[in-house]
Amino acid sequence: MTSALAETEALLPELATARKAIAELAPTDDGGELDPPEPTTAYQAIMNAFNQHPDQAFRVRELHELLGMPTDDPAMNVTRSRRGRLTRQGFLTQPGRAATRNGLDVL
């Protein structure tokens, strides 16, 4: 079930792109989009941050501050899990063991 969820979440950016293309090709009667754009998921926000700053290593707290996310421990632990999932799926690379040197989690 976890892998099915991960595969589905990986398709979300492609679905959003398809939705935009369809909205441009087939506008509604009032000239607007078919549906309002969906909010960015946390996974997409994390990927966008890394895409916008490709050479920067982020600590989890720095990433949360950049994205306007809460900086409490439970929220940051969720981001650590998301980072691990994105790394296992090959969307992100981990720069080696130094990523957790001195107890600092570098994202």
Backbone as JSON, one array per atom type, in Angstrom:
{
  "sequence": "MTSALAETEALLPELATARKAIAELAPTDDGGELDPPEPTTAYQAIMNAFNQHPDQAFRVRELHELLGMPTDDPAMNVTRSRRGRLTRQGFLTQPGRAATRNGLDVL",
  "N": [[0.82, -1.19, 0.0], [1.98, 1.2, 0.74], [3.86, 1.56, -1.29], [2.16, 1.87, -3.47], [0.91, 4.26, -2.81], [3.12, 5.98, -2.89], [3.78, 5.79, -5.61], [1.51, 6.92, -6.74], [1.63, 9.52, -5.68], [3.92, 10.35, -6.96], [3.0, 10.71, -9.5], [1.46, 12.98, -9.38], [2.59, 15.61, -10.11], [2.69, 15.31, -12.92], [0.01, 14.96, -13.52], [-1.0, 17.44, -12.77], [0.23, 19.07, -14.68], [-0.95, 18.04, -17.0], [-3.59, 18.75, -16.49], [-3.43, 21.56, -16.62], [-2.75, 21.87, -19.31], [-5.03, 20.84, -20.57], [-6.93, 22.64, -19.63], [-6.13, 24.93, -20.97], [-6.6, 24.21, -23.6], [-9.29, 23.56, -23.66], [-11.2, 25.65, -22.53], [-13.59, 26.69, -20.01], [-17.07, 27.74, -20.29], [-17.19, 30.3, -19.23], [-14.67, 31.22, -19.68], [-12.8, 30.63, -17.8], [-10.67, 28.42, -15.83], [-11.05, 24.82, -15.71], [-11.15, 23.7, -13.12], [-10.19, 25.05, -9.93], [-6.66, 25.54, -9.38], [-4.82, 22.91, -7.82], [-3.56, 22.79, -4.47], [-0.05, 22.93, -3.69], [1.62, 19.96, -2.89], [3.35, 18.76, 0.04], [5.53, 17.19, -0.7], [5.96, 18.1, -3.33], [6.63, 20.75, -2.77], [9.03, 20.42, -1.38], [10.63, 19.25, -3.37], [10.57, 21.36, -5.25], [11.99, 23.32, -3.81], [14.54, 22.17, -3.73], [15.04, 22.07, -6.47], [15.1, 24.79, -7.11], [17.32, 25.61, -5.7], [19.8, 24.09, -6.44], [22.48, 23.52, -5.68], [22.63, 23.74, -2.97], [22.81, 22.57, 0.35], [20.41, 21.68, 2.66], [19.5, 22.14, 6.04], [16.96, 20.59, 7.96], [15.41, 22.4, 9.43], [16.07, 24.84, 8.16], [14.99, 24.38, 5.63], [12.27, 24.19, 6.28], [11.81, 26.8, 7.2], [12.31, 28.23, 4.83], [10.2, 27.31, 3.25], [8.04, 28.12, 4.7], [6.96, 26.41, 6.55], [5.89, 24.72, 9.6], [8.16, 24.71, 12.41], [8.35, 22.88, 14.45], [9.34, 19.93, 16.29], [7.85, 17.45, 15.64], [6.8, 18.06, 13.06], [9.13, 18.49, 11.6], [10.27, 15.98, 11.75], [8.54, 14.55, 10.12], [9.2, 15.67, 7.66], [11.82, 14.74, 7.45], [11.27, 12.04, 7.07], [9.91, 12.19, 4.63], [11.96, 13.14, 3.02], [13.64, 10.9, 3.1], [12.04, 9.05, 1.74], [11.84, 10.27, -0.8], [14.51, 10.13, -1.49], [14.97, 7.34, -1.54], [13.36, 6.71, -3.71], [14.74, 7.85, -5.72], [14.48, 10.51, -6.46], [15.81, 12.45, -5.05], [19.23, 12.92, -4.08], [21.48, 11.71, -1.63], [24.1, 13.27, -0.02], [26.11, 11.49, 1.04], [27.49, 10.05, 4.11], [28.2, 12.22, 5.68], [26.04, 13.78, 5.92], [24.7, 13.62, 8.32], [26.45, 14.42, 10.27], [27.72, 15.28, 13.47], [25.23, 15.27, 14.64], [23.6, 16.98, 13.23], [21.08, 17.25, 10.99], [21.33, 17.28, 7.69], [19.63, 18.35, 4.93]],
  "CA": [[0.0, 0.0, 0.0], [2.89, 2.35, 0.79], [4.44, 1.77, -2.61], [1.1, 2.39, -4.35], [0.75, 5.68, -2.47], [4.29, 6.69, -3.4], [3.66, 5.87, -7.06], [0.45, 7.88, -7.03], [2.14, 10.85, -5.39], [4.91, 10.68, -7.98], [2.27, 11.1, -10.71], [0.75, 14.24, -9.18], [3.06, 16.72, -10.96], [2.3, 15.07, -14.31], [-1.43, 15.21, -13.62], [-1.19, 18.9, -12.71], [0.63, 19.59, -15.99], [-2.0, 17.65, -17.95], [-4.77, 19.57, -16.19], [-3.19, 22.9, -17.16], [-2.81, 21.79, -20.78], [-6.44, 20.65, -20.94], [-7.63, 23.89, -19.35], [-5.8, 25.89, -22.03], [-7.19, 23.76, -24.85], [-10.75, 23.48, -23.56], [-11.66, 26.51, -21.43], [-15.01, 26.63, -19.68], [-17.89, 28.75, -20.95], [-16.89, 31.65, -18.74], [-13.29, 31.54, -20.0], [-11.91, 30.27, -16.71], [-10.16, 27.07, -15.83], [-12.03, 23.8, -15.36], [-11.17, 23.65, -11.66], [-9.08, 25.84, -9.39], [-5.44, 24.74, -9.26], [-4.67, 22.21, -6.55], [-2.43, 23.3, -3.7], [1.17, 22.16, -3.8], [1.82, 19.02, -1.79], [4.63, 18.95, 0.74], [6.57, 16.58, -1.53], [6.25, 19.01, -4.44], [7.3, 21.92, -2.22], [10.4, 20.03, -1.09], [11.31, 19.11, -4.66], [10.73, 22.7, -5.82], [13.07, 24.0, -3.09], [15.82, 21.62, -4.2], [15.22, 22.48, -7.87], [15.43, 26.21, -7.15], [18.63, 25.78, -5.06], [20.38, 22.76, -6.67], [23.79, 23.32, -5.07], [22.56, 24.06, -1.55], [22.39, 21.53, 1.29], [19.51, 22.29, 3.64], [19.1, 21.5, 7.29], [15.5, 20.5, 7.93], [14.85, 23.67, 9.93], [16.23, 25.85, 7.11], [14.02, 24.08, 4.59], [10.95, 24.57, 6.8], [11.73, 28.27, 7.19], [12.22, 28.65, 3.43], [8.88, 26.95, 2.73], [6.99, 28.63, 5.57], [6.37, 25.27, 7.25], [6.15, 24.79, 11.04], [9.49, 24.23, 12.78], [8.31, 22.04, 15.64], [9.99, 18.63, 16.06], [7.06, 16.47, 14.88], [6.7, 18.45, 11.65], [10.43, 18.29, 10.96], [10.46, 14.53, 11.61], [7.79, 14.15, 8.93], [10.01, 16.08, 6.51], [12.93, 13.79, 7.36], [10.72, 10.82, 6.46], [9.63, 12.49, 3.22], [13.26, 13.19, 2.36], [14.08, 9.53, 2.93], [11.22, 8.44, 0.68], [12.26, 10.86, -2.07], [15.85, 9.61, -1.77], [14.83, 5.94, -1.95], [12.73, 6.66, -5.03], [15.68, 8.39, -6.69], [14.21, 11.9, -6.81], [16.86, 13.23, -4.4], [20.42, 12.16, -3.74], [22.01, 12.04, -0.33], [25.53, 13.5, -0.23], [26.97, 10.65, 1.85], [27.3, 9.96, 5.55], [28.41, 13.52, 6.31], [24.75, 14.47, 6.01], [24.22, 13.63, 9.7], [27.6, 14.65, 11.14], [27.51, 16.08, 14.68], [23.82, 15.31, 14.99], [22.86, 17.95, 12.42], [20.48, 16.59, 9.85], [21.4, 18.12, 6.5], [18.65, 17.9, 3.94]],
  "C": [[0.87, 1.26, 0.0], [3.49, 2.63, -0.58], [3.41, 2.31, -3.59], [0.87, 3.88, -4.08], [1.91, 6.49, -3.02], [4.22, 6.84, -4.92], [2.61, 6.89, -7.47], [0.92, 9.3, -6.79], [3.17, 11.29, -6.43], [4.23, 11.15, -9.27], [1.59, 12.46, -10.59], [1.27, 15.4, -10.03], [2.66, 16.55, -12.42], [0.8, 15.34, -14.51], [-1.73, 16.71, -13.59], [-0.84, 19.54, -14.05], [-0.43, 19.27, -17.03], [-3.25, 18.5, -17.75], [-4.61, 20.97, -16.76], [-3.3, 22.9, -18.68], [-4.25, 21.65, -21.24], [-7.21, 21.95, -20.73], [-7.35, 24.93, -20.43], [-6.48, 25.51, -23.35], [-8.71, 23.78, -24.83], [-11.24, 24.33, -22.39], [-13.16, 26.35, -21.21], [-15.75, 27.75, -20.39], [-17.57, 30.17, -20.5], [-15.44, 32.05, -18.97], [-12.31, 31.18, -18.91], [-11.4, 28.85, -16.84], [-11.27, 26.1, -15.45], [-12.22, 23.72, -13.85], [-10.07, 24.57, -11.16], [-7.85, 24.97, -9.25], [-5.33, 24.12, -7.87], [-3.48, 22.8, -5.8], [-1.22, 22.37, -3.85], [1.29, 21.22, -2.61], [3.17, 19.29, -1.14], [5.77, 18.35, -0.07], [6.96, 17.51, -2.69], [7.0, 20.24, -3.94], [8.77, 21.61, -1.92], [11.2, 19.91, -2.38], [11.55, 20.47, -5.31], [11.88, 23.45, -5.14], [14.43, 23.49, -3.57], [16.08, 22.0, -5.65], [15.63, 23.94, -7.98], [16.82, 26.49, -6.57], [19.41, 24.47, -5.21], [21.71, 22.5, -5.97], [23.79, 23.54, -3.56], [22.11, 22.83, -0.76], [21.57, 22.22, 2.37], [19.46, 21.47, 4.92], [17.57, 21.52, 7.26], [14.88, 21.82, 8.38], [14.94, 24.76, 8.87], [15.21, 25.64, 5.99], [12.62, 24.49, 5.03], [10.78, 26.09, 6.8], [11.58, 28.8, 5.78], [10.81, 28.43, 2.89], [7.73, 27.47, 3.58], [6.26, 27.51, 6.3], [6.68, 25.39, 8.74], [7.51, 24.18, 11.38], [9.49, 23.44, 14.07], [8.87, 20.66, 15.28], [9.13, 17.63, 15.3], [6.97, 16.8, 13.39], [8.02, 18.21, 10.93], [10.74, 16.8, 10.82], [9.72, 14.0, 10.39], [8.58, 14.5, 7.67], [11.21, 15.16, 6.34], [12.46, 12.49, 6.7], [10.45, 11.04, 4.97], [10.93, 12.54, 2.42], [13.79, 11.78, 2.11], [13.33, 8.82, 1.81], [11.64, 8.96, -0.69], [13.65, 10.36, -2.47], [15.77, 8.16, -2.24], [14.24, 5.81, -3.34], [13.62, 7.26, -6.11], [15.43, 9.82, -7.1], [15.25, 12.84, -6.21], [18.06, 12.32, -4.19], [20.92, 12.63, -2.39], [23.52, 12.16, -0.46], [26.43, 12.71, 0.69], [26.68, 10.73, 3.34], [27.47, 11.29, 6.26], [27.11, 14.28, 6.5], [24.23, 14.52, 7.44], [25.36, 13.84, 10.69], [27.23, 15.57, 12.29], [26.04, 16.22, 15.03], [23.01, 16.31, 14.19], [22.36, 17.24, 11.17], [20.49, 17.55, 8.68], [20.48, 17.54, 5.47], [19.05, 18.38, 2.58]]
}
